[in-house]
Amino acid sequence: MDYARAVMYMQGLKRFGIKLGNERFEALLERLGNPHHQLRVIHVAGTNGKGSTSTFIATILQGAGYKVGLYLSPYVFNLRERIQVNGYLIPEADFARLVTWIKPHIDELAQTPLGQVTEFELKTAVGFSCFAEQRVDFAVVEVGLGGRLDATNVVRPLVSVITSIGWDHMDRLGDTLGKIAAEKAGIIKPDAPAVTGVTEEEPLQVIREHAQRAGVPLTEVKPGRMVIPPPVRTAHWQDEGVYRLRQKVSVRTMDGVYRHLSLRLLGRHQCSNAAVATAAVEALRHAHRVEVPESAIRIGLEHATMPGRMQIVRRSPVLLLDGAHNVDAARCLAQAVSETFRYRRLILVLGMTRGHVAQGVVDTLAPLASHIIFTQPDDPRGRPAAELPESATVSLPPYEIVPRVPEAVERAMSMAKSEDIVLVTGSFYVVGEVPLEKWQPRRATSQEEGISYAASGESAGDGSL
């Protein structure tokens, strides 16, 4: 298969849905030579923040000179965002080759009682196989859904990380924070110290119990004690609209205080994610004697960027993208927008998928907006745009429904004046459908195929690994 056919084949597996449990996936990996057993893994779960925290950990380890694989879920603009080595996306040729190699094993398994491999299992198998081939020093692996029954939970981690516990995927993970925490704490294993940013007592107690049963120490990262937040900052611009703001945070750990760390990822929630990542690297350093100097922590945190996390595509009017898809993420986004920008009006473009509770997201973000455009991602799980205003329990500003995301963004930008903000949010699927090439200033780069990270003016690489 070439790359296009490999992607088409992988996406075709979506029809088999999500199947939690690892017996089938372990059988597939065994046929592939158990690539995951060759990896030194930092495993990251959580309701929100796990992608950013995983990226922080990966860039810190890169800053220390290690070769690092990063497996993310989900992607935003490019499927290959899921699988990176030292910041480079897996090349199309390698992706196609690995899918082609794995497909016969999937076909054989489908004829057994174990049944059909899912899309997520194939993606994860490609990631593990790529990292094993590349002989990475470490692999930072983000959980897909939950933890205990997630396909990634076949790894033997060096450190287990749980960023946060919130209300999401209750149909699969449970209807209390304690039940959700129990699913995510399923990644905690013996010989792997655990780190968490969870502060609510009910889920935190569950995580403590899992760590105790596994016989591993648990580091609890708490605001105020370990995270000294930055002052409120206002956006400023430089160099043809490229966003240059850095926020500062100081982190107190068992090893001391890291003062005035610089972050490109914006919002107070990213300060907490950076603290959790720092604690995870320290746990790795102490438990497994991994050399990570303070300079690597500083360099790694400052260079971490991600698409769809307070991503600024355009300056005037501001076009801001964020994948907030549950109430906790929406609250963090609302706070970050209010603290970072001065603006006249905010025009909200909001779309969501099924499986996430719409009410909390709509109720949290609507009060920020002068006008709302409800839309729908082009995905089988996309929630009809007309359902979103019906879910609100707060008074809505004037709104309209534009079903397709590109047209919804076009409509919002046509309404916006130079001092306004257009905020596109509600789902990474929605963010991923924004036509960046239309709204983003063109900048020369040596990596023409890389993801453009407008928030930092940089591109992820796309070279041969």
Order of alpha helices (4+ residues) and beta strands (2+ residues): alpha-alpha-beta-alpha-beta-beta-beta-alpha-alpha-beta-beta-alpha-alpha-beta-alpha-beta-beta-beta-beta-beta-beta-alpha-alpha-beta-beta-alpha-beta-alpha-beta-alpha-beta-alpha-beta-alpha-alpha-beta-beta
